[in-house]
Amino acid sequence: MNDRAIAHKNKSSVESLALRAERAVLGAVLLDPAILPRLLGLLTPAAFEHPAHAVIFESMLALDSRAEPIDVVTLAAELEQRRRLNAVG
């Protein structure tokens, strides 16, 4: 394997790890929304590499700011209201 192929493989591995970490954070918030305030000083929507993940996190923050529950139903409704549900999949 040449240096370029190794660099590409390493970059893909790092991207894959980042996306898995993002999914883990979003899933953790869905499982336990009480952790969201602890994340506020650490993460912003801009910190997410995948644009859909940023939109989901932003929607979670919006729900939290209105003291609404964060679950699959309310999150889907928030994304639909923002006309972003189809965009995030």
Phi, psi and omega per residue, in radians:
M1 nan 2.298 -3.117
N2 -1.452 2.992 -3.075
D3 -1.054 -0.665 -3.133
R4 -1.147 -0.733 3.116
A5 -1.138 -0.687 3.111
I6 -1.142 -0.759 3.126
A7 -1.081 -0.737 3.121
H8 -1.115 -0.758 3.135
K9 -1.099 -0.754 3.123
N10 -1.117 -0.720 3.122
K11 -1.117 -0.746 3.119
S12 -1.099 -0.672 3.125
S13 -1.137 -0.746 3.130
V14 -1.145 -0.754 3.109
E15 -1.077 -0.739 3.133
S16 -1.078 -0.737 3.113
L17 -1.120 -0.721 3.136
A18 -1.098 -0.777 -3.133
L19 -1.154 -0.674 3.097
R20 -1.147 -0.679 3.109
A21 -1.124 -0.732 3.112
E22 -1.078 -0.802 3.110
R23 -1.067 -0.663 3.126
A24 -1.120 -0.739 3.122
V25 -1.095 -0.838 -3.126
L26 -1.095 -0.737 3.110
G27 -1.123 -0.678 3.120
A28 -1.094 -0.704 3.115
V29 -1.141 -0.700 3.105
L30 -1.131 -0.666 3.140
L31 -1.277 -0.612 -3.107
D32 -2.536 1.459 -3.099
P33 -1.024 -0.315 -3.141
A34 -1.132 -0.280 3.123
I35 -1.391 -0.264 -3.064
L36 -0.976 -0.785 3.125
P37 -1.015 -0.549 3.121
R38 -1.246 -0.391 -3.136
L39 -1.485 -0.306 -3.020
L40 -1.042 -0.617 3.119
G41 -1.418 -0.191 -3.073
L42 -1.822 -0.595 -3.016
L43 -2.257 2.559 2.943
T44 -2.256 2.880 3.078
P45 -0.956 -0.575 -3.133
A46 -1.164 -0.306 -3.135
A47 -1.310 -0.268 -3.100
F48 -1.477 2.307 -3.133
E49 -1.270 -0.739 -3.111
H50 -1.466 2.152 -3.097
P51 -0.975 -0.655 3.126
A52 -1.122 -0.651 3.125
H53 -1.144 -0.665 3.103
A54 -1.102 -0.747 3.131
V55 -1.121 -0.738 3.122
I56 -1.105 -0.802 -3.141
F57 -1.105 -0.735 3.107
E58 -1.047 -0.704 3.112
S59 -1.178 -0.655 3.066
M60 -1.079 -0.747 3.116
L61 -1.093 -0.695 3.125
A62 -1.114 -0.775 3.105
L63 -1.057 -0.790 -3.132
D64 -1.090 -0.697 -3.118
S65 -1.132 -0.424 3.102
R66 -1.701 0.145 -3.132
A67 1.006 0.571 3.069
E68 -1.641 2.638 3.120
P69 -1.122 2.609 3.072
I70 -1.919 1.871 3.074
D71 -2.586 3.131 -3.071
V72 -1.051 -0.699 -3.093
V73 -1.199 -0.873 -3.107
T74 -1.206 -0.601 3.113
L75 -1.154 -0.761 3.094
A76 -1.081 -0.703 3.132
A77 -1.146 -0.713 3.107
E78 -1.107 -0.774 3.122
L79 -1.125 -0.681 3.104
E80 -1.125 -0.763 3.126
Q81 -1.060 -0.628 3.126
R82 -1.444 0.002 -3.084
R83 1.014 0.715 -3.112
R84 -2.150 -0.033 -3.077
L85 -1.021 -0.825 3.129
N86 -1.147 -0.559 -3.118
A87 -1.199 -0.574 -3.115
V88 -1.572 -0.201 3.067
G89 1.559 nan nan
